[in-house]
Amino acid sequence: MLGTTVADRYVVVGRVGAGGMGTVYRAEQVGMHREVALKVLRRDLGRDPETSARFHREARTLSQLRHRNTVTVFDFGQTKDGLLFLAMELLEGEMLSAKIKREGPLDVLYAIRVALGVLGSLDEAHNQAIIHRDLKPDNIFLALAPSSRESEREIVKVVDFGIAKIRDGERGLDALQTQEGTVFGTPRYMSPEQAQGKPIDGRSDLYAIGVLLFHMLTGHPPFTDDDAVIVMAHHIKTVPTLVRQEVPERLIPESLEALVAGALSKDPDKRPQTAHEFSLLLQACIDDAQNLSSKTIVTSKNHPSSARRSQRALVAVLVGVASFALAVGLWTLRNERTASIERNRSLQSPVAASAVVPALPSASSPTLNQQPVTPEPPLTPEVAPTGPDLAVQASSGASGAAVARPHRGNRSTQARTPENSGTNSAVSIRRTHGTQVVTRWND
């Protein structure tokens, strides 16, 4: 259809994508110079008068939706050759399915924000008795919007409202048609009552929101199988795993886990009853998610680079502690060594002779065992020969001669004179290394 004009007012200039219901093109509206997303439904749908009437009825209702999270429908109609089309606002961005496929499990707060956007759109639609019937990541568009605020640079848009009803009317889904690919992939997001072909209401869409949250938080829907019938049977009978058990390493608050489990209840009465109620419960989970994120340290399994930085920091701390302990030990050893040297110096320092060697008794003072001494002629002192070690020992004897004897220590001589021979006691004075004085009496 590239280059053709649809309904005499939309010139097709490009192809955006295709789905089970038809193909979406980029087109320019003649006269208004406005680009639109033109969805052309499958040709066989336009051949059925009942389906065509249902399309016009639903499209007229959809065009009344004005919520910012709902894609705006500008125009709808049927061409002369029977093609059904919808002209909608052209969005720049990506489908939620593409983001999950690229990134895997999404950030918890981001997943909550996407779900709140979808619930806002559903709240308006449900109040007008419009049920989406086919909520899935391929029908959630993450549109880029020019804004100075980061939180408003991306707007969640719900597309294809009422398309499932246009296709299937009030009938339940036929499992064989689903298996053949009419709505391939959709059974992963079906409510139990829809999978059984029972009458549905807005709570069926809320079940699909629970599936979307499970998918965004874990990276996959609660039930996956190549056989669509088996997936539908799981939705009818099987209780899904809790999200925190599915991904225990993720920081998912308990309140959010309980809300997802409630939305996936088999009994519609046990789910949130309205989109507004669901929104209030989901907003209450935001504070829990923020508190959990701020108080919990990220594990090495999620962020190995942070773990490596922590390990390096721990090693640095241990090295610092060891260095400090070594410095303290060396400082203590040095102080003890210095104190030891000072003590040795104090013991080896020279002292006054009067303090170490008692004064010899004079001739006039009374002395024990004092005997008269016959005067002797003065003696010429002998000088001891030089040598490395020499000590002079003065002793009393008959000759009274001074005898020089070699001794380890400094050289010293002493002459015996009449003045110092007034007692029968002998004094030996020996100097060792010139510092310590040793005295002996009656030697």
Secondary structure, DSSP 8 states (H G I E B T S, - for coil): -TT-EETTTEEEEEEEEE-SSEEEEEEEETTTTEEEEEEEE-HHHHH-HHHHHHHHHHHHHHTT---TTB--EEEEEE-TTS-EEEEEE---EEEHHHHHHHH-S--HHHHHHHHHHHHHHHHHHHHTT------SGGGEEEEE---SSGGGSEEEEE--TTHHHHHHTTS---HHHHHHTTTTTGGGG--HHHHTT----HHHHHHHHHHHHHHHHHSS-S---S-HHHHHHHHHH-----HHHHSTTS---HHHHHHHHHHT-SSGGGS-SSHHHHHHHHHHHHHHHHHHHHHS---TTT-HHHHHHHHHHHHHHHHHHHHHHHHHHHHHHHHHHHHHHHHHHHHHS---HHHHS-----SSS--TT------------------SS-EEE----SS---EEE--SSS-------GGG-SSS--EEEEEETTTEEEEEE--
